[in-house]
């Protein structure tokens, strides 16, 4: 039966990944990684850059900051000890997480779907980062080799209330749907300020009943009230996936959760160069030089109850992640619902504070003031043995790792589940299996559990799922195998999709900046799409290359699949299927 976690255990679950990471690096030998990184991976020559005395301060310890630190070392001749990463929580990695154990249960707040064709700068960066398990290989090689050996081809993408797997070869469009979608692809973004997806398709509400919408919505976590900007960007950026959205063949998976597959090797690489990591230290304010230019002169941090100030000298740089979609995330357990914390998040507060000081630093209000529009909830199920996974495999026709996403389209919570290849954690025993899922509508009463999802315990969420799988006759036997079900409430997980004005997201390098950049999911990068690893890495690369005048290497541009006639031919054919 499911076990109730002690409060202190549940608080540290998200930090367990870091402990696991330290143990793994120690086992492999950090010196081996260090030597490999320094002597073999970086063989490209670069022009001499005199950054001997400059200090760079990254605010936030997510992927964008870690990528920026790697670019400084690789492409800017920076000493590791002159790079400082300041993180306000107890673990690095931002929204790339994974932790736990087989006793208390594992937790992944979500899963980052990578993409081989569109993550141009992501793959280039990680081709320079050694794998932890096989240091002679890069992380890029490691991921793509695994993905090519474990291809995705969903056979149960949409399931109805009767448990029938839907035929989703057809998009289900009528002519009005097609015309509205085609027109969107040609309209200028400048005309889309504050518009929602629902605003655009209000003359053809049938669009929201199509197979396409159910699949596109749940693959990328859109809502009807999400920004039309972002929907259009996704349509253009992922247009080559349009013709195979029902199988999700374009999803590239890491072997393990993203914390262990991406963050751990990247941080181990940075550790090998002596990068200065400051953990559990919130940044509460920035000071700027007076005048129209944007020059950071001091960083205010908080250590415990004491406020301290880091003074920047001439030549020093401050790079800030200006928002985090997993801020205020809370965990429950088998017997306890997670708390719904809607207070203004830490990253949003800092962004709001500095945006009032200087013109051109964006506007956080659309993103971090509307939790009822931006929340959804995930859950991770840990099982002893593989009874439940075998039942799901029999139901869906997909072995673990091959199905990507299965959505229960008639679920009032719009529930989906992902069964990753096993094991999904490096410390996961062979007799333990896990999977995760999520619901987009947490305020709605369940179809079987007559409570809003956000008020449900892990056991109640599992029960709702088992009814949608039509396994109600086996519920008691299945529950005997459950170690834990850990729900995770995320009030701001869809914040980057909020309707907005073009000016609400700041430029990576704001106009007038001399030593300041903003990176992550809440900056404006023309043509690219948020809620992706590529967006964070691209923003970091843009910041470093412009601030340090890197000329010997180029940022990889957004691939223009929307202009490829072969891709467009497939899109047209699919639209009329």
C-alpha positions in Angstrom: 0.0 0.0 0.0 1.1 3.6 -0.4 3.1 5.1 2.4 2.7 8.5 3.8 5.9 10.5 3.7 7.2 12.3 6.7 7.1 16.1 6.2 10.9 16.4 6.4 11.3 13.7 3.7 8.9 15.4 1.3 10.8 18.7 1.7 14.1 17.2 0.6 12.9 15.0 -2.2 13.9 17.6 -4.8 17.4 17.9 -3.3 18.1 14.1 -3.4 19.0 14.4 -7.1 21.9 16.6 -6.1 23.1 14.1 -3.5 22.9 11.3 -6.1 24.8 13.5 -8.5 27.7 14.0 -6.1 27.9 10.3 -5.5 27.9 9.5 -9.2 30.7 12.0 -10.0 32.7 10.7 -7.1 32.4 7.1 -8.3 33.5 7.9 -11.8 36.3 10.2 -10.7 36.1 13.9 -11.1 39.7 14.1 -12.3 38.8 11.8 -15.3 36.0 14.2 -16.3 38.2 17.2 -15.7 41.0 15.9 -17.9 38.6 14.8 -20.6 36.9 18.1 -20.7 40.2 20.1 -20.8 42.3 17.9 -23.0 40.0 16.4 -25.5 36.6 18.0 -25.9 37.7 21.5 -26.5 40.2 21.4 -29.3 38.9 24.4 -31.2 41.2 27.4 -31.2 39.8 30.9 -30.4 41.2 34.3 -30.6 42.8 35.5 -27.4 40.4 37.3 -25.1 41.7 39.2 -22.1 39.1 38.4 -19.4 41.7 37.8 -16.7 40.2 40.0 -14.0 36.5 40.2 -15.0 33.9 38.6 -12.8 30.5 37.3 -14.1 27.6 36.8 -11.8 24.7 34.6 -12.9 21.4 35.1 -11.0 19.6 31.8 -11.0 21.0 28.3 -11.3 18.9 26.9 -14.1 20.0 25.6 -17.4 20.4 29.0 -18.9 23.0 30.1 -16.3 24.9 26.8 -16.4 25.0 27.0 -20.2 26.2 30.6 -20.0 29.0 29.6 -17.7 30.0 26.8 -20.1 30.2 29.3 -23.0 32.4 31.6 -20.9 34.9 28.8 -20.3 34.8 27.3 -23.7 34.6 30.4 -25.9 35.8 33.4 -23.8 38.9 32.2 -22.1 37.4 32.6 -18.6 38.7 31.2 -15.4 36.1 29.1 -13.6 36.7 30.9 -10.3 35.7 34.2 -11.9 32.3 32.8 -12.7 29.7 32.9 -9.9 26.3 31.2 -10.1 23.9 32.4 -7.4 20.9 30.1 -6.8 18.0 31.0 -4.4 16.9 27.4 -3.8 18.6 24.3 -2.5 19.4 22.7 -5.8 20.7 23.7 -9.3 18.9 22.9 -12.5 15.9 25.1 -12.4 13.0 23.2 -14.0 15.2 20.3 -15.0 14.7 18.1 -12.0 14.4 14.6 -10.7 15.0 13.0 -7.3 13.8 10.6 -4.6 14.4 7.0 -3.9 12.6 3.6 -3.9 11.6 3.8 -0.2 9.8 7.2 -0.2 9.1 7.4 -3.9 10.6 9.2 -6.9 9.6 12.6 -8.2 9.8 14.4 -11.5 7.7 17.5 -11.8 7.6 17.0 -15.5 9.6 15.8 -18.5 11.4 17.9 -21.0 10.7 16.7 -24.6 13.9 17.4 -26.6 13.9 17.6 -30.4 16.8 16.5 -32.7 15.8 18.8 -35.6 15.2 22.1 -33.8 17.5 22.3 -30.8 20.4 23.7 -32.8 22.4 25.4 -30.0 21.5 22.8 -27.4 23.0 19.9 -29.2 26.1 22.0 -30.1 26.7 22.9 -26.5 26.2 19.4 -25.1 28.5 18.0 -27.8 31.2 19.8 -25.7 30.1 18.3 -22.4 31.5 14.8 -21.4 29.0 12.1 -20.4 29.3 11.1 -16.7 29.1 7.4 -17.4 31.1 7.4 -20.6 33.5 10.4 -20.5 34.9 9.5 -24.0 31.4 10.4 -25.3 29.6 13.7 -25.2 26.2 14.2 -23.7 24.8 14.9 -27.2 26.1 11.5 -28.4 24.8 9.8 -25.3 21.3 11.2 -25.7 21.0 10.7 -29.5 22.4 7.2 -29.3 19.9 6.2 -26.7 17.0 7.9 -28.5 17.8 6.2 -31.8 17.8 2.8 -30.1 14.5 3.6 -28.3 12.3 5.3 -31.0 8.9 6.8 -30.1 5.8 5.7 -31.9 2.6 6.3 -29.9 -0.1 3.8 -30.5 -2.6 5.3 -28.0 -2.2 9.0 -28.3 -5.8 9.8 -27.4 -8.2 7.6 -25.4 -11.9 8.4 -24.9 -14.1 7.9 -21.8 -15.0 4.4 -22.8 -11.3 3.3 -22.9 -11.3 3.3 -26.7 -8.1 4.3 -28.4 -8.9 6.9 -31.0 -8.0 6.9 -34.7 -6.0 10.1 -34.9 -4.6 9.8 -38.4 -7.0 12.6 -39.3 -6.6 16.1 -37.8 -10.4 16.4 -37.8 -10.5 19.9 -39.3 -13.4 21.5 -41.2 -12.7 24.1 -43.8 -13.2 27.0 -41.3 -10.5 25.5 -39.1 -8.1 25.1 -42.0 -8.7 28.7 -43.1 -8.2 30.1 -39.7 -5.0 28.1 -39.2 -3.6 29.1 -42.6 -4.4 32.8 -42.0 -2.5 32.7 -38.7 0.6 31.4 -40.4 0.7 34.6 -42.6 -0.3 37.3 -40.1 2.4 39.6 -38.6 3.2 39.1 -34.9 2.9 42.9 -34.4 -0.9 42.5 -34.8 -1.2 39.8 -32.0 -0.6 41.8 -28.8 -2.6 40.3 -25.9 -4.5 37.9 -28.1 -5.3 34.4 -27.0 -5.7 31.3 -29.1 -9.4 31.3 -28.3 -9.6 34.9 -29.6 -8.3 33.8 -33.0 -10.6 30.7 -33.4 -13.7 32.3 -31.9 -15.5 32.1 -35.3 -14.8 28.4 -35.5 -15.1 26.8 -32.0 -15.1 23.4 -33.7 -11.2 23.8 -33.8 -11.1 23.0 -30.1 -12.9 19.7 -30.7 -10.4 18.4 -33.3 -7.8 15.6 -32.8 -5.2 18.2 -33.7 -6.1 20.5 -30.8 -6.2 17.7 -28.2 -2.8 16.4 -29.4 -1.1 19.8 -29.8 -2.5 21.2 -26.6 -1.3 18.3 -24.4 2.0 17.7 -26.1 3.1 21.3 -25.4 0.7 22.2 -22.5 -1.2 25.0 -24.2 -4.6 26.3 -22.9 -7.3 28.0 -25.0 -6.4 31.2 -23.1 -2.7 30.9 -23.9 -0.8 33.5 -26.0 -1.5 33.5 -29.7 2.1 34.6 -30.1 3.4 31.4 -28.7 0.9 29.1 -30.5 2.0 30.7 -33.8 5.7 30.4 -32.9 5.2 26.7 -32.2 3.3 26.1 -35.4 6.1 27.7 -37.4 9.0 26.2 -35.4 7.6 22.7 -35.1 5.8 22.6 -38.4 7.7 19.5 -39.5 6.2 17.7 -36.5 2.7 18.7 -37.6 2.4 15.7 -40.0 3.4 13.2 -37.3 1.9 14.7 -34.2 -0.2 11.6 -33.6 2.8 9.3 -33.1 5.2 11.9 -31.4 8.1 10.4 -33.4 9.9 13.7 -33.1 10.2 13.5 -29.4 13.8 12.9 -28.3 14.2 11.4 -24.9 17.1 11.3 -22.4 18.0 8.0 -20.9 17.2 9.2 -17.4 15.4 12.2 -16.0 16.7 15.5 -17.2 18.4 16.4 -13.9 20.7 13.3 -14.1 21.0 13.3 -17.9 21.6 17.1 -18.5 22.2 19.1 -15.3 24.6 16.7 -13.5 27.1 16.3 -16.4 27.0 20.1 -17.1 27.5 21.0 -13.5 30.3 18.4 -13.2 32.0 20.0 -16.1 31.8 23.4 -14.5 32.9 22.1 -11.2 36.0 20.7 -12.9 37.0 24.3 -13.9 36.3 25.7 -10.4 33.1 27.6 -11.1 31.9 29.3 -7.9 28.4 28.0 -7.0 26.4 29.8 -4.3 23.3 27.8 -3.2 20.2 28.7 -1.2 21.1 32.4 -1.5 18.2 34.5 -3.0 19.1 37.7 -4.9 16.7 40.4 -3.7 17.7 43.5 -5.6 20.1 45.0 -8.1 21.6 48.5 -8.1 22.1 50.4 -11.3 24.2 53.4 -12.3 22.3 56.6 -12.6 21.5 57.8 -16.1 19.8 56.3 -19.2 22.3 53.5 -19.7 21.8 50.1 -17.9 24.8 49.3 -15.8 24.6 47.1 -12.8 26.7 48.3 -9.9 25.7 46.0 -7.1 23.8 42.8 -6.3 21.9 42.4 -3.1 21.8 38.9 -1.7 20.4 37.3 1.4 22.3 34.7 3.4 20.0 33.4 6.1 18.6 36.5 7.7 21.5 38.7 6.7 21.5 40.9 3.7 24.9 41.3 1.9 25.9 43.4 -1.1 28.2 42.3 -4.0 29.8 45.3 -5.6 30.6 45.1 -9.3 33.7 46.8 -10.6 34.4 48.0 -14.1 34.3 45.1 -16.6 32.2 42.9 -14.4 29.0 41.5 -15.8 25.6 40.5 -14.3 23.4 38.0 -16.2 19.9 37.4 -14.7 17.3 34.6 -15.3 14.3 36.8 -15.0 11.6 34.2 -14.2 11.2 30.6 -13.3 8.1 28.6 -14.3 8.4 26.1 -11.4 8.5 28.8 -8.7 6.2 28.0 -5.8 5.9 24.3 -6.8 4.8 22.2 -3.8 4.7 18.4 -3.2 2.1 16.2 -1.7 2.2 12.4 -1.1 0.0 9.3 -1.2 -2.2 10.7 1.7 -1.7 14.5 1.3 -2.6 17.0 -1.4 0.1 19.5 -2.3 -0.4 23.1 -1.1 -1.6 25.6 -3.7 0.8 28.6 -3.1 -0.2 31.6 -5.2 2.0 34.2 -3.5 4.1 36.3 -5.9 7.1 34.0 -6.8 10.7 34.9 -5.9 11.9 35.3 -9.4 8.9 37.4 -10.4 9.4 39.7 -7.4 13.0 40.5 -8.4 12.1 41.1 -12.0 9.3 43.4 -11.0 11.6 45.3 -8.7 14.3 46.0 -11.3 11.8 46.7 -14.1 10.6 49.7 -12.1 14.1 51.1 -12.1 15.0 51.0 -15.8 13.1 51.3 -19.1 13.4 48.2 -21.3 13.5 45.5 -18.7 10.1 44.1 -19.6 6.9 43.6 -17.6 6.4 40.5 -15.4 2.7 41.2 -14.7 1.2 39.1 -17.5 3.3 36.1 -16.4 3.3 36.0 -12.6 0.0 37.5 -11.5 -2.5 35.0 -12.9 -2.0 31.6 -11.2 -5.5 30.4 -12.0 -4.6 30.6 -15.7 -1.0 29.3 -15.4 -1.3 26.3 -13.1 -1.4 22.6 -13.7 -0.5 19.6 -11.6 1.8 16.6 -12.2 2.1 13.4 -10.3 4.8 10.7 -10.1 3.9 7.0 -9.4 6.5 4.7 -7.9 5.6 1.0 -7.9 7.2 -2.2 -6.5 7.4 -4.5 -9.4 5.9 -3.8 -12.8 2.3 -5.0 -12.5 0.8 -1.6 -13.3 3.3 -0.8 -16.1 2.5 -4.2 -17.7 -1.3 -3.4 -17.6 -0.6 0.0 -19.2 1.5 -1.6 -21.8 -1.2 -4.1 -22.6 -3.8 -1.3 -22.8 -1.7 1.1 -25.0 0.4 -1.3 -27.1 3.5 0.6 -26.2 6.4 -0.7 -24.1 7.8 1.8 -21.6 9.6 4.6 -23.4 8.0 4.1 -26.8 4.7 5.9 -26.3 5.7 9.4 -25.2 2.3 10.6 -24.1 -1.2 9.1 -23.7 -4.1 11.6 -23.1 -7.5 10.8 -21.8 -9.3 13.3 -23.9 -12.7 13.2 -22.1 -11.1 13.5 -18.6 -12.4 16.5 -16.8 -8.8 17.2 -15.6 -7.5 16.5 -19.2 -5.1 13.9 -17.7 -2.1 12.5 -19.6 0.5 10.0 -18.6 4.1 9.3 -19.7 5.7 5.9 -19.2 9.5 6.5 -19.7 12.0 3.8 -20.4 13.0 2.0 -17.2 15.0 2.8 -15.1 14.2 6.6 -15.2 16.6 7.2 -12.2 20.1 6.0 -11.7 19.4 4.9 -8.2 16.2 3.1 -9.2 16.3 -0.6 -8.3 15.4 -3.2 -11.0 12.3 -4.3 -9.0 11.0 -0.7 -9.0 9.1 1.1 -11.8 7.9 4.7 -12.2 5.8 6.8 -14.5 4.5 10.3 -14.3 1.5 12.2 -15.6 -0.3 15.6 -15.3 -3.7 17.3 -15.5 -4.2 20.7 -17.1 -7.5 21.6 -15.4 -6.9 21.4 -11.6 -9.9 23.3 -10.6 -12.4 20.8 -12.1 -14.0 18.0 -10.3 -12.8 14.5 -11.3 -15.0 12.1 -13.3 -14.7 9.4 -10.6 -13.2 11.2 -7.6 -15.6 14.0 -7.0 -13.0 16.6 -6.0 -10.9 19.2 -7.9 -7.5 17.7 -8.8 -5.7 20.3 -6.7 -7.5 19.0 -3.6 -6.7 15.3 -4.2 -4.2 13.1 -2.5 -1.8 11.0 -4.5 -4.0 8.0 -3.9 -7.1 9.8 -5.2 -5.2 10.9 -8.4 -4.1 7.3 -8.9 -7.7 6.0 -8.4 -9.0 8.5 -11.0 -6.3 7.4 -13.5 -7.1 3.7 -13.0 -10.8 4.3 -13.7 -9.8 6.1 -17.0 -7.7 3.0 -17.8 -10.7 0.9 -17.0 -8.8 -1.1 -14.4 -11.3 -0.6 -11.7 -11.6 -4.3 -11.0 -7.9 -4.5 -10.2 -7.6 -1.3 -8.1 -7.1 -3.1 -4.8 -4.4 -5.4 -6.2 -2.6 -2.6 -8.0 -2.6 -0.4 -4.8 -0.7 -3.2 -3.0 2.2 -2.6 -5.3 2.3 1.2 -4.9 5.2 2.7 -3.0 4.0 6.3 -3.3 2.2 8.7 -5.6 3.6 12.2 -5.3 1.5 15.1 -6.7 3.2 18.4 -7.6 1.2 21.6 -7.8 2.9 24.2 -10.0 1.0 27.6 -10.0 3.2 29.2 -12.7 4.2 26.3 -14.9 2.4 27.8 -17.9 3.4 31.4 -17.2 5.6 31.7 -20.2 2.5 31.0 -22.4 0.5 33.9 -21.0 -1.0 36.4 -23.5 1.2 39.5 -23.6 2.3 42.5 -25.5 5.4 42.2 -27.7 7.2 44.5 -25.3 6.5 42.5 -22.1 9.4 40.2 -22.6 12.8 42.1 -22.5 15.6 41.7 -25.0 18.4 39.4 -24.0 20.7 42.5 -24.0 18.4 45.4 -23.2 18.9 48.6 -25.1 21.5 50.8 -23.4 23.0 47.9 -21.4 26.8 47.9 -20.8 27.1 44.9 -18.5 23.7 43.4 -18.0 21.7 40.6 -19.8 18.5 38.6 -19.1 18.2 35.0 -20.0 15.8 32.1 -19.7 12.2 31.5 -20.8 10.9 35.1 -20.3 13.1 37.0 -22.7 12.3 37.8 -26.3 14.1 35.8 -29.0 12.7 36.4 -32.4 11.2 33.2 -34.1 12.1 30.8 -31.3 9.6 29.1 -29.0 9.6 29.1 -25.2 9.2 26.2 -22.8 12.2 24.4 -24.4 15.8 23.7 -23.5 16.9 25.3 -26.7 15.4 28.6 -25.7 17.4 28.7 -22.5 20.6 27.7 -24.2 20.1 30.1 -27.1 19.4 33.0 -24.7 22.6 32.2 -22.8 24.7 32.0 -25.9 23.3 35.3 -27.2 24.1 37.0 -23.9 27.7 35.8 -23.7 28.6 36.3 -27.3 27.3 39.9 -27.4 28.6 41.0 -24.0 32.1 39.5 -24.7 32.2 40.3 -28.4 32.7 36.7 -29.5 33.4 36.6 -33.3 35.1 33.3 -33.8 31.9 31.2 -33.4 28.4 31.9 -34.5 25.1 31.3 -32.8 23.1 28.7 -34.7 20.0 30.2 -36.3 16.5 29.0 -36.1 15.9 26.4 -38.8 13.4 27.6 -41.3 11.3 24.4 -41.8 8.3 26.6 -42.5 10.0 27.5 -45.8 10.8 23.9 -46.9 8.5 22.9 -49.7 8.8 19.2 -48.8 7.6 20.0 -45.2 4.8 22.2 -46.5 3.6 19.5 -48.9 3.3 17.1 -45.9 1.5 19.7 -43.9 -1.1 20.4 -46.6 -1.7 16.7 -47.1 -2.1 16.2 -43.3 -4.5 19.1 -43.0 -6.9 17.4 -45.4 -6.6 13.9 -44.0 
